[in-house]
Amino acid sequence: MSLKSGVFCRVPAGQIAVIESARFAPSKLHFDNFLSTTSSTLLSLPLLWGQILLFLYFYLECNRPCGKVYWSNEEPLGLWKVFFLPGAFVRTKMRLKPMNTRQSTKFIILQFAVVIFISAFLLFQVQPLIGKYILPWFGGTSAVWTTCMLFFQIVLFVGYLYAHLLTRFFSPRTQGLVHLGLLVIAAVLMPITPEVDWKPTGEEAPIPRIIILLSMSVGVPFFALSATGPLLQRWFSLRLPSASPYRLYALSNAGSLLALISYPFVFAPQLSATRQTSLWSIAFWVFAALCGLCALTMFGTKNADSKDPQIPTIPDVPPSFGKMAFWFGLSMSASVMLLAVTNQVCLDVASVPFLWVMPLTLYLLTFIICFDNERWYFRSVFLLGMLASIGGICFILRNGVTQSIFVQVMVYFLGLFFCCMVCHGELVKLKPSTKYLTLFYLVISAGGASGGLFVGLAAPLLFSSYIELHIGLLACCLLAMVVLLEDPQWFMNQGKAKLLWLPIAVVFALLVMFLKLDVYQDAREISRSFYGVLRVIESNSDEPENHKMNLMHGSTLHGTQFMSEDKNLLPTTYYGTESAVGQVLIHHHAGEPRKIGIVGLGVGTLASYGKQGDQLRIYEINADVVRLAKKHFSFLSSCEANVSVVMGDARLSMEREIKQKGSQQFDVLVLDAFSSDAIPTHLLTKEAGEIYLQHLRDDGILAIHISNRHLELRPVVRGLAGHFELEFSDHSSESNQDKGTTIADWMLVSRMKSSLEIPSLKANSPEAENVLLWTDEDSNLFETLKNEGVLKFGSSD
C-alpha cells in the first residue's frame, strides 16, 4: 500500500509499500496537545480527528487480507508508530507479510463486531442520559421519557431507511463516502449537552419542545448511530458472503443491553450529567473514527448477494406485502407493550431512569435471545407464559392499589418479557434472506416507531383514558392467534382439536370486556394530557351529608369536596384542620396578611384557609387540573384571599421569578406534589431546596407533604434540613370519615425553631436517624422503599 500526496493506493501482498508522510504525520506536539486539552477543545478539532482516521485506516488496511506491516529490519510496525511517525522519516520503506484466509476472516469479523457493538452501546446509553438530563425541565413526569422514546424510535426508523436506500441504490464506494461524510458532520456537532435556553417557560406545549430539543442536541449523532447496525451488517455480508450477519444483530442488542444495565448502576451514580454528556461525546469520536475505517474499506468492494449458511431454505425472492405487514404488526405490538408498561410503572411509582431502563432492557433481551438462534424460542412455552402473564396484568390493573411495588413491577415486567418474546420469536421465524436484510430491519423499525407514535402522540389525542396497555395486550393475543392459525403443524389445526379455538375465542372476548370495564369506570369527566389521566368521580350521591366530588389522578386521590352547604368549604383529605399543614395555615402569623405559596393545586382545598388580605400563589403544571378544579369544585371561587395561579413546573417558575422579580417572601410554602405514588424527585433535591429557601422569609415555614403508599420520604427531608442547617419536625394525623379527612404525613422545615412551636401540633417521636440527600445528579428512589428490601439494591436514579 502507498500513501502518497494524500492518495491511497492498494498494493498486492509481498510488494514494497512507501509512505509519503510529510503531509499527514502528526508531530509530537499533536500528542502533547491531545493529552492536555479539555474535552470541549478536543471536540472542536476535526482536523486532528481526520488525521487519526487516515492513519488508523492505513494501519487496518495493512492488516486486511494483504498482510501485516513490517520495517525493513523485520520489526513489526505498531499502530502508535504509524500515527506518531517522526517528521524526519519522510520516506519509510516497509514490506507486507501476507495473512492467511482464516486470519483475514477473523480480522474482518472482529473489525465489524467491535464497531457495531460500540455503536449500539452509545445508541442506548444516550437515551437514559438525555432523558434524565431534561427530566426536571418538564415536570418530572413519565411522559418525558415516553416522548424521548418516541423521538429515538422515529430517528431509528429514519436511520434504517437511510441504510436501506443507501445500500440499495449506490455502490459500496459511494456508500462509504456518504456515510463517512455523515460521521464527520456528527463529530463536528459534539458535544451533546442540551443548552439551558431550551428550558420551558410554562406556556409552550411540552412534546414539540422536547422533540426539537432532542433534534438539536443529539439528532445527527443518534441518526448516524442508528444507521450503523443495518448498514455495517450489509457491508459485512459483502465482505464475507459466506458468513451470516444476523448474529451481529444479536451482538448489537447485547451492546445495547450492556449500555442500559450499566447506566443506572455505573455511570449515573458516579458521574454528573454534564460530565456524562462530555464523555459520551468523546466516545462518539472514537466510534466515528472506527466506523469511518469500515467505510473506507468499502472503496474496493463490489456488490454481491451473500448466501447465509444458516438459512439455506429461504428462497431468494422479495417478501410479500402480507409478510411485511406481519413483520410490522409484530414489531409495533412489542413497541406498544414496551412504552405502555413503562408508562404504567412510572405512573404508579416514579419517573426515574431505573424504571425506564428495566422495560427497555427486557425488550432488548428478547431481541438478543431470539436473533442469536431460532432454537431459543419455544413457541408453546412462551405462548403459555404470555397468556398467564396477561392474566396477572389484568389482576394488577384491577387490584394494584393493594399490592406491593415489587409485585406490581414483577407482574408488569414478566408480561412485557413474554409478549416481546412471542413477537420477536415469530419475527425471527419469518426473517428473509440477507439480500433483504436492510428491508427487514426497516420494516421492524417502522413498526417500533409506529408503536411510539401511537403511545406518545395518537393515544393522548384519541382516548380520554389510558388504554394503550390494554390495546397492546389485545394485539399480542390477536397476533398469537393468527400465528397459530397460519401454522398447519399446530395441533389445534388438525382434526377435532380445531374445536379448542371456540373456548379461546370466548376467553378473548371476556378479556376485551374486562379491559373495557377497567378503563371506563363511572366518572363525571375524564381528562387526559401530557401529565396523565384525571377523573372526576361522584360518590354517595344518595346520601346528602356524605355526597362528594373526587378528583383522581390514576389510582391516587388528589382531592375531595363535600357537596352539602354546611360542609362545602371543609378542608378534606390530607389538608384537614388537624393536619400539620392545616395547623400551620391557621396559626402561623394569624390575623396578619400573609403570602402563601402552594406547589400543586389539586382541587384547591388549601384555598379554604385563605383569609381576607392573604395572597395565595399556586404553582401548577397541568392546565387540566386548573380547569377541573374550577369546573367541578368551588374552593377557589369561594376563597377570600387574592389567588393567582402560575402555570408551569414549580421549580422552574420559582427559578425564573428569582431572576426576574426577586424573592416572593412567602410566610408559608407548601410542597404538595407528593401525595401520589409517582414522585417528582426533582422537587426534593438539594438544588430545589436552594430555590425554596430564597423564596421564604426568615421565619417562614416550608411544609412538605410526604404521604405515600410505598415510599418513606422522611430521610430525604431530613437530608435537606441537615444540609441547609434548618430546624424540622415530623407530624401525622388520623383519618376522620365524617370530616372527609385521610391519614396525612407532613414535615415542617424552617430556619427558626420558634416558627415550628405550634402548641396544638404534636410532633412524631423521631425514628432512626436515616438521612438521604438527593441531588439532581443522584436521587436513589429505592433507598426510600417501605419494607420492600427486595428492591433495595442500590440503583441510583
N, C-alpha and C positions, 0 to 999 in steps of 0.2 A: 504494500500500500504506500502511496505517496501523498503527502500534504504539501502542496506547492502553491504559493501565492493565493492561499485561501481556497484551493480547489482540491476535492477529494478524488483520488484515482484508485481503482481496485487493481491489485497485483496478484497473480496466481501464487499458490504456495511454493516455497522454495526459492523465490526471487528476492532480490535486494530491495528494501524499502528505504526511501530517502525523505527526511522531513526538512522542509524549508520553514524553520521555526521562528524566524525573526519577527514576523508579524503577530504570531499567536502566542508565543511562550510568555507567560506572565513572569515578572521578576519576583525576587524575594520580597520586595516592597509590597506586592499584592498580598502575599501571605500574611505579612505583619498587619496590614490594614484590615484584612479579612478577620483576624482574631480580635482586633482592638475595637472595631466599630460596633455600635449597638445594633439591635435587631431592626430598628426602623431604618437605619442607614443601610444595612445590608439589603433591605428590600428595595432600596432605591438605586441599586447598581446593576441594571440589566446587562451592561457590557461585560461585567465580571461574570455574570451568570452565563452569558454567551460563551465566554472563554472556557468555563467549566464544562459546558455542554460539548464544545468542539473536542476538547482533549479527552473527555470520557468516551466520546464516540470513537475517537481514534483507537483508544485502548481496547474498547469492546470489539470493535471491528477486527482488530488483530487477534482476538480470541475466538472469533467465529470460525466457520469450517476451514478457513485458510490456514490458521495456525496461531502460535504464540510468538511474542516479540522477544528478541534476544539482542544484546550488544554483540559486537564483533568478537569479544573475548569470552563468549558463551554465557555471560552473566544475564539472567532474566531481567527484563525491564519492568519494574513495578509501576503501578498507577501513579504513585507520588512523584516518581522520576519523570513521567510523561508530562504531568501538569506543571511541576516546578523546574522544568528544564532550564539550566542556567543560560543566560544570554550568550555566553562565549561559545556554546555548542550550536553554532548557526546551522551546521550540517552534521548530521549524525547518521551513520550507516548502520542498518540493522538487517538481520535476515529472519525469515519466518519459518518456524518449525511446524510442519503440518500436524493437525489434530485428526484423530480417527473419527469415524462416523458416530460412534457411541458417545465420545466426549462432546462432539458438536451438538448432538441431540440433547444431552443433559444440560449443556450451557444455554441453549435456546429456551428449554423448559424453565430453567431457573430464572433466566432473564425476564421472561414474561410473567412468571408466577410472582416474582418479587414486586414488579410494578403494579400488577393487578391487586395484590394484597395491600400494598401501601395506599393505593387509590381508594380501595374500599374502606380501609381504616380511617383515612382522612374524611371520606364522604360521610360516614356515620358518627365520627367524632364531632364534626362541626354542628350537627343538628341539635343535640342537647346543649352544646356550648353556647350557641347563639340564642337558643330558646331560653336558657337560664339568664343570659345577659339582658335580654329585653323584657323578661317576665315582670319585674317590678314597674316597668314603664306603662304597662297596660292592665293594672289592677290585680295581677297575680292569679288570674282566672285560668282554668284548664283550656278555655277557648284559645288562649295564646299559643299553646302547644299544638292544638288542632289546626290552627291557621298556619303555623310553621310547617307542619307535616303536609298540609295542602300545597304550600309553596314548593317544598322539596320534592313531592311526588310529581308535580307538574314539570318542574325543571328536569327531573329524572327522565320523564317521558320525552321531553324535548331533546335531551342528550341522546337517548336511544334512537330517536327519529334522525338526528344528525348522523349517528353512526351508521344507521341503516342506509340512508341516502348516499352517504359518502362512499361506502363500500360497494354500493350497487352501481353507481353511475361514474365512478372515477377509478383511474388506475392506482395501484399501490403507491407509486411515486407521488402522485397528486394527493392521495390520502395523507401520506406522511407530511408533505409540505403544509397542507391546510391545517392539520392537527398541530403541527409544530408552531404555526402562527398563533393558533388559539392558546397554546400553552404559554407563549411569550406574553401575549396580552394579559392573560390571567395573572402571570407572575408579576407583571408591572403594576397591577392594581392592588397588590398587597400593601399594608395589612388589612385584615377583615374587620377590625374593631369598629362597631357602629358609632357614628357621630351622635353626640348628645343633642344635636339640633333636631333629631328625629323623635325626641320625647313628645308625646301627645299633649295638647293643651286642654283636652276635655271636650272640644267641640267637634272634632273630626271623627268619622267612622273608623273604628279600630282595624277592621280586616283589611281594607285597602291600604291603610298606612303601614301595617305590618308587612304586607306583601311588597310594597315599594321599598321599605327599609331593607328588607332582606335582599331584594334585587340589587340595590345599590351597594350593599356591603359584601355579600357572598354570592351574588348571582352568577357572575362569569366563572369564578373558580369552581363553584359547585357544578355548573354546566360542564366544564372541562372534565371534572372527576366522574360525573355520571356517564359521560360518553366513553370513558376509558374501558370499562368492563367489556361491553359487546364489541367495541372496535378492536381491542387487542386480542380478544378471542378469535375474531375473524382473521386478524393478521397471523395469529398463531397457527390457525388451520392452513394458511397459505405457506408458512414457513415449514410446517411439519404436517403434510397432508394425511399421513397415516395415524396421527395422534388425535384423540378426542378432546375438544376444547371444553366440553360440558363440565369436566371436573374442575376446570379453572373457575367456573361459575360458583361451584361449591366453595372453592378457596376464597373467592371474593366475599362470599357471605360469611366465611369464617373470620376474615379481616373485619368485616362489619360488626360481627358478634363481639370480637375482642375489643373493638372501639367502644361499643355500648357498655360492656361489662366493666371496662377499666375506667370509664369516665366518672361514675359516682363514687367509686372506691379508691381511685388513684389520683386522677387529675383534679377533680373538683375539690377534694379536701386539702390538697397540697398547694394549689396554685390559685391566684386571684384570676378573676375573669379576664382582666386586661392582659395579664401575662399568658393566659391560655391562648387568647387570640393571637398574640405575638408569636408564640412558639408554633402554633398551628400554621401561621403564615410562612415561617421559616421552613417547616416540614414540607409545605406545599412546594417551595422552591426545589427542595431535594427531589420530590416526586416529579416535578416538571422536567428536571434535568434527565432523570432516568427514563421517563416516558418519551422525551424528545429523542433519546438514543434509539428507542424502538421505532420511532417514526422515521429516523434517518436510515435505519437498516432496511426499510421497505423500498428504498430507491431502486434496488436492483431485483426486486421480487416481481414475479409475474402472477396474474390471476389464474388460479386453478382451483377447481372444486375439490374439497377434501373428502376423503372417504373414512367415515367413522367406523372402526372395527367393532365398537360395542353395539352398534345398531345397524347391522347389515341388512336386516329385513325391511327397513323403512324405505319405501320407494322414493326415488329422487324426483318427485313431482310436486308442483305447488300445492300447498294446503288449501282445502276447500273453504268457502265462506263460513259454512256451518262449523267447521273445526276451529277456525279462528274466533268465531263468536263464542264457542265454548271455552277457548283459552281466556278470552276477555271476561266471560262471566265468572269463571273460577277465580281469576286474579282479582276482580272487583269485589267479589264476596269476601275474600280473605282481607282485603284492604278495609272494607267497611267494618268487619269484625275487629280489626286492629284498632281503628280510631274510635269505634263505639265503645269497646271495652276500656280503652284508655280514658275516654271521657267519663264513663260511669265510675271508674275507680277514683279518678281525680275529683269528681264532684262529691263523692262520699267521704274522701279522706283529705287530700290536699293536692294542689298542683305543684309537684316537686319533681326534679329530674329523675329520681329513682323510679317513681311510678310512671314516668314517661318511658323510661328505658326498658323496664321489665317486659311490657307487652311487645315492644319492638324487638327485643331480644328473642322472645319466644317465636315471633313471626319469622325472624331470620333463621332461627334454629330449625324450623320446619323446612325452609329452603335448603339448608345445608344437608339435612338428613335425606331429603327426597332427591336432590340433584347429585348427591355423591354416588348413589347407586339405587336402581329401582327395587332391589331386593329388601331395602329397609322399610318400604311401605307395604304393610299388610292391610289390604282393603277391609277385610271383615273386622279385624281388631280395631282399627281406627274409626270405622263407621259406628261400631257399637259404643266406643268411647265417646264419640261425638254426640250420639243420642243421649247417653247417660249424663254427660256434662251439660247439655242443653236443658235437661230436666232439672239439674242443680241450679242453673242460672234462673230458670223460671221460679224456683222456690225462693232464691235470694231476692229477686225482684219484688216478690210479694211480702217477704218477711225479713228483709235485710236489716231493718232498724234494730231488730232484736239479736242480731248475730254480731260476733266479734269481727274486728277488722281482718284478722287472719283468715277466718272462714270465708268472708266475703271475697277477699283478694284471691285466695286459692281457688275458689269456685269459678270466678271470672277468668282467671288465668288458665285454668285447665280447659275451660270451654273454648277459649281462644286457641290454645295449642291444638286440640283435637280438630276443630273446624279448619284451621290452617293446614294441618297435616292432610286432611282429606282433599282440600282444594289444591294444594301443591303436589300431593301424590298423584292425583289424577292429571295434573298438568304434565308431569314427567312422563306418564304413560302415553301422553298424546304429543310428545315433542317430535319435531321433524328432523330431517337430515341436516347436517351442518351447513348445507347450501342456503338454507332458510333460517339460519341461526339468528341473525340480526332482526329478521321479521318476527320470529318467535318472541324475542326479548322485547321488541317494540310493542307487540300486542299485549304482553304481560304488563309492561309499564303503563300502557294506555288504560288497562283495567285498574291498576293501582291508582293512577291519577284520577280516574273517574270515581273511584271509591272516595278519594279525598275530596273531590268536588261535591259529591253527594252529601257527605257528612259535614264538610266545612261551609258550604255555600247553599246548596239546594235545600237540605233538610230544614235549616232555620227559617227559610222563606216559605216552604211548602207546608210544614207541620207546626201546629201550635204547641205540641208537646214533644218530649224527647222519645222518639221511637226508632232511631237508627239501629240500636242494638236489636230490637225486635225484628226489624226488617232483615238485618244480617243473619239472624238465627233462622228465619224462614227461608231465606235464599239458600243457605247452606243445606238445609233439609231438602229443598226442592231440587237442587243440583245433584245431591246424593241419589235421589230417586231417579233422576234422568240417567245418571251414570249406570245405575243397576239395570234400568230398563233397556239400555243400549248394549248391555253385556249378555250375549247369548249363552255364555258359560255359567252365568249366575244361577244358582239352584232354584231361585224363585221364578225364573223364566222357563222352567221345564215342568211339564205335566201338571198335576193337581197343585203343586206348590205355588202356582200362579195365584191361587185364592188368597194367599197370605198378603197380597197387595191391598186387599179390602180393609183389614184392620189397620194397616199402615196409613191408608188414606184417611180413616176415621181419626186416628191419633193426630195426623197432620191438621185436620180440621179443628180438633179440640185445641191444639196448640195455637192456632190462629185466633180462636175465640178467647182463650186465656190471655194472650198477649194484648188483645184489644181491650179487654176488661182492665188489665193492669194499667193501660195508658189513659183511657178515657173514663176517669172517675168523675163523680158529680162535682161540678165546680161552677161558680158564678161566672168566672172568667179565667182563661188560661192565656198567658203571655210568654213569648219566648224571644230571647235576644242573645247577643254575644255572651252575656253573663249568666245564662241559664234559663230555666223554665220556672215561672211564677204561677201559682194557682190561688185564686181567691175562693175559699170554701166556706159555705154557710153551715152552721151546726146548731142543733137544738132549736130549730125554728118553731116547734110546737110547745116550747117552754119559754114564756115571755121573760122570766127573770134570768134565764141562762142562755137566751138567744145571742149567738156570737157570730162575728165575721172574722175569719182567719186568713192570714197570708202564709203560704207555704213556698219555700224555695227547695225544690227536690223533695226530700223526706223530712226537712227541717222546718219547724215552726218559726216564723220571723215576726210574728205579732198577732195580737188578738184584741178585739174591741167588743164590749157588750153593746147590744142594740137598744136596751131599755134606757129611758131617760135618766133614772136615778143612778145608773152605773155607767153611763155612756162615756164619761171622762175619767173613769177609774183607771189608773195605770195598772196594766196586767203583765202577765208572763214574767220576764226576767227583771221587770222595772217597777215592781210594787213598792209601796211606801216602806216596807220592812227591809227591802234590799239595800245593799251598800250605796248604790248609785242614787236610790230614792232618798236615803237619809242625807247624803251629801247635797243634793239639789234642794232639799228642804231647809237645812241648817247652815250651809256654808254661805256667809255674807247675807244671812236672812234679813229682809227688809231693805236691802240696798239694791240699786240697779246692778245687774250682773251681766257679764258677757260669757256665754256658754257655747263651747264648740262640741259638735257631735259628729263622729265618724260612723256613717251607716244610718240611713233613715228608717228602714223597716216600715212600719205603718205610722210612724211618727209618735209613738207612745210617750217618749220623753218630753214632747212638747207640752204635755199636760202639766208639767212642773213650771212652765214659763209664767212669769208674773208681769204685771204692768211695769214698763221701764226696762225689762230684761231684753237682751239681744241674743237670739239663737242663730248660730251659723252652722248649718248642716251640710256635711260633705257626702255626696252620694254619686257613685259611678254609673249606676244603672237608671236610665231615664224611665224605664217601665215601672220601677219601684216608686218613683215620684208620681207617675200618672195613676197607678193603682191606689196609692196612699191617699191621694186627693179625691179619687172617684168613689171608693168604697168605704173609706174611713174618714172620721171627722176630727181627729186630734189636731191636725194642722190648722184647719179653718176655725177651730174653737180656741186656739191658743191666744192668750192675752199679750204675749210678748211680740216683739218685732222679729219675724222669722225670715231668714234668707237661705236659699239652697244653692250650693256651689256644685256644679256638675264636673265630674272627672275623678280620677284617683286622688284620694285624700292626701296622700304623701306628696305627690307631685304638685297638687294645688297649694298646699301649705308652703312647699319649697318656693314656688313662684311668688306667693304672697310676701315671703320674707324679702325676696329680691326687689319686688316692685313697690310694696306698701309698708314693709316692716312687720313687726310682731303684732298679732291680734290681741295680745294681753288677755287671754282667757282666764276667768276665775276658775272655771271647771272645763276640762277637756275630756270627753267620753269616747273611748275607743270601743265601739260596739260592732266590730266586723268579725267577731269570733264565736258567735252563737251557733254557727253551722259547723259541720264536720270538715268542710273544705276551708282550711286555714290559710288566709293570705299571709304567708310568713314574712313578706317584705314589710309589713306594718309593725312587726315586733323586733326588728333588728336594731343594732346599735345606731346605725345611720338614721333610722326613723326616729329613735329616741332623741337624737340631737335636734331634729326639727321640732318635735313636740315641745321640748323644753324652751326653745326660743319663742314659742307662742304662748307660754304660760307666764302668769305673774309670779312674783317671788313666793307668794303664799298660795299659789294656785294648786289645784289637785288634778292629777291625771287618773281617771277611773277606767280600768281595763276589764272588759267582760271576758271571762275565761271559762264559762260554762261549755262543756263539751262531753260527748259520749265516751270517746276513746282516748283523748289526748290530755295529758297533765301539763298545763302551761304555767303553773306557779314557778317552777325553776327558771323559766325564761324571763318572767317579770322580775324575779329576784336578781337574775343576772344583770338586767338593765339597771335596776336600782343600785346594785353594788358598783357597777361600772361608773355611774354618774354620782355616786355617794349621796343617794337620796334615801329618805325615810319611806317605808312601805308598811301596809297592813293587809291582812287577808280576811275576807268575810264571806259567809254563806247564809242564805235564807231559805226557809222551807216553803213548800207549795201550800196554796190555800185555794180550794176549789171554788168557794163562794166568791172570792175576790178575783179569781181567774189567774192567779199567780202560779209560777212553777219554781222548782229549785233553781237557785241562781248563785253563781260563784263570781265574785268580783275582787279585784285587788286595787288598792288605792296607793298612789305614789305622789310624794310631794317633797319639795326642798326643806320644808319646815315641819317638824314633828307636831307642833301645835295645830296645824291645819287638819291633821288626821284624828285629833282627840275629840270625837263627837260622842257625848255621854250616852246617847241612846243606841250607839252602834257598838256591838260586841265583836271583837276580832277572834278569829280562829286561833287555837293553840298552834304554835309553829311545829311543823313536822321536821323530818331530817333535812338538814340544810343543803339540799341538792341545788346547785346553781349552774345555769346554762346561759351563755352569752351568744346570742345569734348575731351574725353579721350578714351583709349582702353576699359575702363570699362563702359563708359556712352557716347553714341552718339545718341542723340534723334533727329532722322531724321524728325519727324513730326512737330517739332517746326519751321522748315525751310520752310514749305509749303507756297506757294504764294496764298493768297486769297482763301484758301480752309479750312477754320476753322473747317468745319465739321469733318475733320480728325485730328485736333489738340487736342487730348485728353490725352496727356502726356505719351504716350508709350515710354519707354526707350529701345533703341535698341543697 
